Amino acid sequence: MQFLAAYIMKGRLQAMTVAAALALLSLAFPPVSIVSSASVALVTLRRGGKEGLYVLLCGCLAAAVLSVFLKIGYQFALLYGLVLWMPVWLISIVLREGKHLGVAIEIAVLLGIAAVLGFYIYQPQPAQLWGTVLAAMMQPMLEAKPDVPVEQIKQTAQVFAHFMTGAIAAGSVYGLLFGLFLARWWQSALYNPGGFKAEFLALKGHKQLAIATMILVAVAGLSSGVVAEISWNTLLVLFVLYTFIGTAVLHACFAQMKGSRFMVPLLYLTLILIPHVMVIIAICGLTDSWLNLRNKISNKTAD
C-alpha cells in the first residue's frame, strides 16, 4: 500500500480524491474507512493541521459531489465525511505536535469515554434504546429460522444492550486508531523507514490512568444500576488502550527471544483467530505500568 501513500502525498487533489472515493466505498465495505481516514491523517502528520483541514473539508465537498452520481444524499455524504475524518485529524495533530504515540492513543480513548458519558446524558436509559434496535435487527433472522430458541436469544440481546454504548464507542476508537496507525506507518515507510515499528514497540501508558482504571474496575464490580453500567461501558473503551499497549509489550518481548521469527507472527495470528486472548493481552498492558515487562524480559535475555 506504499504506492497509495506516495500518490496521496503528490498533492491536495490526489489526497482529497482518495479520501472521498474510499469514504463512499466504505459505505459498502466498512473496513475501507480505515484507509480513507488514514489519507487525511497522513497529510496532517506530514504537512500540518492546516493542510490536513484543507484536505478534510475539500474531501467532504468531493464526497458530496460524488454522492450525487451515486444517488446518495449529499447532506449524508458531508456529515459522514466530517464524522469519519474530524477525530483522526485531531489525533493526528496531537501526534505530530507531541510526538508520543501513547499520548495520542490515550486522548483518542478519552474522546471515546467522553462520547459514552455524553450519550448517557442525552439518553438516560440507553439499554432500552439498544434493546429495541437489537430486537428489530434480529426479527428477520428469527422469522427465517423459527426453530431457534427465541427466548434465550432475546434474553442475551437484552443483556448485551446494557453494553452496546461502550461497545460501539470502543469499535469507533479502534477504527480511528487503526487509521492513525496506517498513516503513521505510511509516513515511516516514505520518510523514516523503521520509525513506526520502534515507536509502537516503545508504547507505554501513564501510571495515573492505570490507577484510575483499577478504581473504575472496583466501582463497576461493587456498585449496581446505572453507576455500574456506565463504569462497565467506560471500561470497554479503556480496553482499547490496554490491548494496544499489551500487544506492543508482548511483541517487544517475543522479538527478544529465540524463535522470534515464528513467535511474533503467531502473536498476531492468535489475536485474529482467538479474539478472547485480547483480555489477557489487555491485562498485560495494564500491569506493564507497574511491572515494566519489557525491561525485565530484556534483562533476563541478556543474562
Buried (B, 14 or more C-beta within 10 A) or exposed (E): EEEBBEBBBEEBEBBBBBBBBBBBBBBEEEEBBBBBBBBBBBBBBBBBBEBBBBBBBBBBBBBBEBBEEEEBEBEEBBBBBBEBBBBBBBBBBBBBEEEBBBBBBBBBBBBBBEBBBEBBEEEEEBBEBBBEEBBEEBEEEEEEEEEEEEEEBBEEBBEBBBBBBBBBBBBBBBBBBBBBBBBBBBBBBBEEEEBBEEBBBEBBBEEEBBEEBEEBBEBBEEBEEEEBBBBBBBBBBBBBBBBBBBBBBBBBBBBEEEEEEEBBEEBEEBBEEEEEBBEEBBEBBBBBBEEBBBEEBBEEEEE
